[in-house]
Amino acid sequence: MAEEKATPFKYLPLILFVLALQSALVYYLLDRAIPKPERQIAAEAKDVKPTTEQILLNHPYMVRGIEPVTVNPAQDEVGHIVQVAVQLGVDAPSAKHQAEENRTRVQDSVTRVLVPRPLEQLRAPAREELKEALRDELNKWLGGHVVEVYFTKFVIQ
């Protein structure tokens, strides 16, 4: 039998491969475990779209004093009545002025959104969708400046 000569470098490629794999694993785990520097966090924050609350803090224009709107929901045989009062959060003083001058048009927009909806779509779980629809309707004539719609009164009888 031929004896193989044991060389000290026989397992060297395997050892180098295992060390490289361990180094990559340690780098990955440390990258996740060590918190990011503040400048990198600030750079990533610039890419994030501001929330509605942040926009309103920077542009606190509220349209108040809009009279409540009373409607009968669609497909309602019982005769329910829904009364809704809204306030608008806008991001421009010109939009605030325009909405305050046209409160009747705001009420008409609220009516136009509420009337075709059945009572189930007016109850609490669907209110966020209702706010979005109302915001979209108001933005048609306010130039996209309505940031938020607030229900100050929402009564279903």
Buried (B, 14 or more C-beta within 10 A) or exposed (E): EEEEEEEEEEEEEEEEEEEEEEEEEEEEEEEEEEEEEEEEEEEEEEEEEEEEEEBBEEBEBBBEEBEBBBBEBEEEEEEEEBEBBBBBBBBBEEBBEBBBEBEEBBBEBBEBBBEEBEBEBBEEEEBEEBBEBBBBBBBEEBEBBBBBBEBEEBEEE
